[in-house]
Amino acid sequence: MIGAGYVGLVSGVCFSDLGNVVYCVDNNKNKIDLLNQGKVPIYEPGLHEILKKNFTQKRLFFTSDLRKGVEKADIIFICVGTPTKKNNNSADLKYVFQVAKQLKKYIKSYKIVVTKSTVPVSTGDKIEKILNFKNSKRLVDVVSNPEFLREGEAIRDFIYPDRVVVGTNSKKANRIMKSLYLPIIKRNSRYFSTSRKGAELVKYASNAFLATKIAYINEMANLCEKAEVDVKDISFGMGLDQRIGDRFLRAGPAYGGSCFPKDTKALVDLAKKFNINLSIVKTVIKSNENRKKILLQKVKKILKGKIRNRNITFLGVTFKPNTDDMREASSLLMIPGLQREGAKIRYYDPTGIKQEFKNLKNVSFCSDLSSACFKSDLIIIHTEWNEFKFLNFKKLVKKKNFKIFDLRNIYNLNKMLNNKINYFGIGR
């Protein structure tokens, strides 16, 4: 596994747990040192235990020596980042191509080179050109095998996948890849083989569609608030239709994380190169950006425009629970926005203090719920961590007339009103 980030590390650990010998290679020596000490640099439930077991049983190795990893491997997964370019919305593939150029130096016998990173259509073709060995013996098959791991649920998603997508025209490579995944696909036979370009596009198309569902239900929530309808009823009623399904129909903050924001932008950029206008995906991107501003405006409305010197508490700041990932989280816009208007902000997150807020005046991290909520004017439930789902707010806050803005609709609206708590949800 080249790249011991989220995808490479989780996939590598899980592959080793299936009985394979796995080398995780990364040029960040500090990260490799931590992993060799049994320390996991990311927050992912269950990962530490599986890593420790397979590391002890010598099926899992961590190294900065690419040559060593390549020489030992039959299958090489490229798992490096593909962030959005700073000057446009396209995926930055420099790390992928750097790896491909390095691989050419070390490959001496037949290998399967797999792109696990999310890459635009035809990236596999470009990697193949870089790895073009000028002799009659075919040394490399380049395969696309996109990942579909949800942060916080990654191990379960790996072991019980909805599908395993493999893109290749090589019968040999396809046979080997199917053998690799056999322990997890034999349960449900969800192994899908397609062309390399097809596999590359499946990943982008899937993420853009899921992002569309989130943006759609968030806009429905805006309508529900005006029409005095509970958006949870709308989501439930829609979700009963098997053609629609209820997953990703939960109104709340803007979508965030490492995938949806960058992948929707990259898909629009890719379509532009083919002179195709993805107007729906463009609108989703715009709607999602606007979502953060709408939530900020609603906070101001709840506090009747009086933000200065108000004590505001954020419960959770990550973009979703069971992860420490802050990328594109709504809190990154909301907290600085309220701080600039003079609010005093405290936040508590189970994954600890966040560097993103460290230099903001009047923004402080609390190590427990009690100190975070004490005498708050407004509590904002930003992330639906399990420990936030059954709180006695009257005991925690110890102040009259406090308000709650539940961005995740965790609590029952009628129960909160019966307890005489000033409660505001999303689309309710």
Buried (B, 14 or more C-beta within 10 A) or exposed (E): BBBBBBBBBBBBBBBBBBEBBBBBBBBBEEBBEBBEEEEBBBBBBBBBEBBBBBBEEEBBBBBBEBEBBBBEBEBBBBBBBBBBBEEEBBBBBEBBBEBBEBBEEBBEEBBBBBBBBBBBBBBBEBBBEBBEEEEEEEBBBBBBBBBBBBBBBBBEBBEEBEEBBBBBEBEEBBEBBBEBBEBBBEEEEBBBBBEBBBBBBBBBBBBBBBBBBBBBBBBBBBEBBEEEBBBBEBBEEBBEEEEEEBEBBBBBBBBBBBBBBBBBBBBBBBBBEEEEEBEEBBEBBEBBBBBBBBBBEBBBEBBEEEBEEBBBBBBBBBBBBBBBBBBBBBBBBBBBBBBEBEBBBBBBBBBEBBEBBEEEEBBBBBEEBEBBBBEBBBBBBBBBBEEBEEBEBEEBBEEEEBBBBBBBBBBEBEEBEEEEBEBBBBBB
